[in-house]
Amino acid sequence: MIKVLVINSGSSSIKYQLFNMDGGTVLASGAVERIGEAQSLHRHRVHSDSGITESRHEQAVADHREGLSCIGTLLRESGAVTELSELFAIGHRVVHGGESFREPTLINAAVLQQVRDMIPLAPLHNPANVMGIEVALQQAPDIPQVAVFDTAFHQSLPPHAWRYALPDRLYTEQRIRRYGFHGTSHAYVAKQAAILLGKPLASLNLVTLHLGNGASAAAIAQGRSVDTSMGMTPLEGLIMGTRCGDLDPAIHFYLGRTTGMDNDAIESMLNKESGLKGICGANDMREVHRLADAGDAQARLALDMYCYRIKKYIGAYYAVLGRLDAVVFTGGIGENDIWMRAQCCSGLETLGITLDAQKNASTGNEAFDIHDAASPVSLLVIPTNEELEIALQTVGCIRNTEH
Ligand code: ADP
């Protein structure tokens, strides 16, 4: 059995999934959260044919090193592995790969240093990713480890899509450009869309909408990303749970002048206090709906703004692609929010986008289509699976390296 452990290391958490790659099934999964606090919580799930059993462990976990130790212990105790050394590989999610990483990459000292060098580009994410890699290398030094980058899928953007209209030296000297994120998810659902449509991915033009706590759109031409809504950082583009998305950059200076807020305060506000939360006080889409249904005008406005922004991107990316085969909804909101999907598609019938209300109302764990039988553009709901995609890319990377 080929076993691959996928690690997603955040600043105070480590999430993980252990896959059996002969079939892509999950053997175990879980998360160690609140690392560094007095009491950490480790939830560990064992997956089997008869279902999923979860155990919860509250204990002090001082740092990521201890966190990964706890994960190793529970993987062994629950029988998911006998020893970590039996793993085929470990795949790490890394948020920012800059321009250096277009592909998943086998980690060695030089690669790790390059990921460290990327920290100024992604100060909120890459330090924790680096920490996860460092402790995994220490605890499983003989297991091949692969970095899978959120930015890699979007390295195919043409320069006219990734350049900002700023002085040239900001790109040449400081690498300021659009990188795009959620690439693993966009890549995964694009592949699944090709399977669902029964056509080769290389023949398809798609708009993929990843709508979770973070949210981004991608324009995919013949299977390759040609534009995406997130930019140099994940702040640009769609409205998100707590991030503002597209914004007039002059607001930043205006705020500095009129309120005396410094850069850190403005950055924190745009990332953590804006988006749905900024408009109506709630960042969880289910709560926004609850408030709107109860008559809260701000929540209603938040929903309208959220869908309006998505609709603008669908239109813009349709123009970019010229021909559109399908729009794909994914992420917690894209997969579950029936009202929002209908709202984003309404009025787009002249573009060949026609929703079937009855199909849209269905739910499930599998991918399904929600377009009218006569709609020239397909509308698809596809559950994302970034962890499985990381595991698949990890195996692919090692096989390529071996050849
Ligand atoms: P993350 O980006 O952290 O992985 P998810 O992809 O799980 O997050 O998406 C979380 C979002 O999905 C939340 O805003 C949550 O309210 C929303 N969501 C989950 N279920 C539903 C639902 N049934 N209807 C509307 N929104 C939902």
Boltz pocket constraint, residues with backbone or C-beta under 6 A from the ligand:
constraints:
  - pocket:
      binder: B
      contacts: [[A, 211], [A, 212], [A, 213], [A, 214], [A, 241], [A, 283], [A, 284], [A, 285], [A, 286], [A, 287], [A, 331], [A, 332], [A, 333], [A, 336], [A, 337], [A, 338]]
      max_distance: 6.0
